[in-house]
Amino acid sequence: MGIHDIIEGKKQWRAHGARVKALPPDYQIVYKEMQKYLFKVGPINLPDGPLLPGIVGFFEEGVATGKGVVELIGTDIAAFCDDLVKDSPTYADVYQESISAEPGADEK
């Protein structure tokens, strides 16, 4: 990863943050809680992947149609997030595999 990639990544992250800040306050609160949850238990490719921008797009569509955030995702943020990442490998999966592997298996 070169310096150009790092700069481009920062630009994209700032643009993403601007999209989040353009959402209504209730959507922003829910998004930040989802982001916090996903960074703890989410998929390995979360920072680079399409999940977070996809959530913002989904929220933008909800705002455009006049729906409240609870109408879109329900009242259980964790369950909604878990459903989004159910088929993606998570850090918890990697950890579980590492502790259940045979001792010395990494040395081969």
BATI-8660 format. One record per residue (C-alpha): x, y, z; residue number from 1. Coordinates in steps of 0.2 Angstrom, whole numbers. Layout:
<recs>
+-------+-------+-------+-----+
!     u !     v !     w !  nr !
+-------+-------+-------+-----+
!     X !     Y !     Z ! NUM !
...
+-------+-------+-------+-----+
</recs>
This chain:
<recs>
+-------+-------+-------+-----+
!     u !     v !     w !  nr !
+-------+-------+-------+-----+
!     0 !     0 !     0 !   1 !
!     8 !    16 !    -6 !   2 !
!     6 !    34 !     0 !   3 !
!    -6 !    37 !   -15 !   4 !
!   -18 !    23 !    -8 !   5 !
!   -17 !    30 !     9 !   6 !
!   -22 !    47 !     3 !   7 !
!   -36 !    41 !    -8 !   8 !
!   -43 !    30 !     6 !   9 !
!   -43 !    45 !    18 !  10 !
!   -52 !    55 !     4 !  11 !
!   -65 !    41 !     3 !  12 !
!   -67 !    40 !    21 !  13 !
!   -70 !    59 !    23 !  14 !
!   -83 !    58 !     9 !  15 !
!   -92 !    44 !    18 !  16 !
!   -92 !    54 !    34 !  17 !
!   -99 !    69 !    25 !  18 !
!  -113 !    58 !    19 !  19 !
!  -117 !    52 !    36 !  20 !
!  -117 !    69 !    43 !  21 !
!  -130 !    74 !    30 !  22 !
!  -142 !    61 !    37 !  23 !
!  -155 !    66 !    50 !  24 !
!  -150 !    65 !    68 !  25 !
!  -159 !    49 !    72 !  26 !
!  -151 !    40 !    57 !  27 !
!  -134 !    47 !    62 !  28 !
!  -136 !    40 !    80 !  29 !
!  -141 !    23 !    73 !  30 !
!  -127 !    23 !    60 !  31 !
!  -114 !    26 !    73 !  32 !
!  -120 !    12 !    84 !  33 !
!  -120 !     0 !    70 !  34 !
!  -103 !     6 !    65 !  35 !
!   -97 !     3 !    83 !  36 !
!  -105 !   -14 !    84 !  37 !
!   -98 !   -19 !    67 !  38 !
!   -80 !   -14 !    71 !  39 !
!   -81 !   -25 !    86 !  40 !
!   -89 !   -41 !    78 !  41 !
!   -90 !   -37 !    60 !  42 !
!   -82 !   -45 !    45 !  43 !
!   -63 !   -44 !    42 !  44 !
!   -65 !   -33 !    26 !  45 !
!   -76 !   -20 !    34 !  46 !
!   -65 !    -5 !    32 !  47 !
!   -62 !    -9 !    13 !  48 !
!   -78 !   -17 !     9 !  49 !
!   -95 !   -10 !     3 !  50 !
!  -105 !   -13 !    19 !  51 !
!  -103 !     4 !    27 !  52 !
!  -106 !    14 !    11 !  53 !
!  -121 !     2 !     8 !  54 !
!  -129 !     6 !    24 !  55 !
!  -127 !    24 !    21 !  56 !
!  -135 !    22 !     4 !  57 !
!  -149 !    12 !    12 !  58 !
!  -152 !    25 !    25 !  59 !
!  -152 !    39 !    12 !  60 !
!  -166 !    30 !     2 !  61 !
!  -175 !    28 !    19 !  62 !
!  -174 !    47 !    21 !  63 !
!  -179 !    50 !     3 !  64 !
!  -195 !    40 !     6 !  65 !
!  -199 !    48 !    22 !  66 !
!  -197 !    32 !    33 !  67 !
!  -190 !    33 !    51 !  68 !
!  -174 !    23 !    54 !  69 !
!  -184 !    11 !    66 !  70 !
!  -195 !     7 !    51 !  71 !
!  -180 !     2 !    41 !  72 !
!  -170 !    -9 !    53 !  73 !
!  -181 !   -12 !    68 !  74 !
!  -177 !   -10 !    86 !  75 !
!  -163 !   -22 !    88 !  76 !
!  -147 !   -15 !    80 !  77 !
!  -136 !   -30 !    84 !  78 !
!  -148 !   -42 !    76 !  79 !
!  -149 !   -31 !    60 !  80 !
!  -130 !   -30 !    59 !  81 !
!  -128 !   -49 !    63 !  82 !
!  -140 !   -52 !    48 !  83 !
!  -130 !   -41 !    37 !  84 !
!  -114 !   -50 !    40 !  85 !
!  -120 !   -68 !    43 !  86 !
!  -111 !   -75 !    28 !  87 !
!   -95 !   -65 !    30 !  88 !
!   -79 !   -71 !    40 !  89 !
!   -77 !   -61 !    56 !  90 !
!   -63 !   -58 !    67 !  91 !
!   -72 !   -70 !    80 !  92 !
!   -72 !   -84 !    67 !  93 !
!   -53 !   -81 !    64 !  94 !
!   -50 !   -82 !    82 !  95 !
!   -61 !   -97 !    85 !  96 !
!   -51 !  -106 !    71 !  97 !
!   -35 !  -101 !    78 !  98 !
!   -39 !  -108 !    96 !  99 !
!   -46 !  -124 !    89 ! 100 !
!   -32 !  -128 !    77 ! 101 !
!   -20 !  -142 !    81 ! 102 !
!    -4 !  -136 !    90 ! 103 !
!    10 !  -132 !    78 ! 104 !
!    -2 !  -132 !    63 ! 105 !
!     4 !  -114 !    58 ! 106 !
!    22 !  -120 !    58 ! 107 !
!    20 !  -132 !    43 ! 108 !
+-------+-------+-------+-----+
</recs>
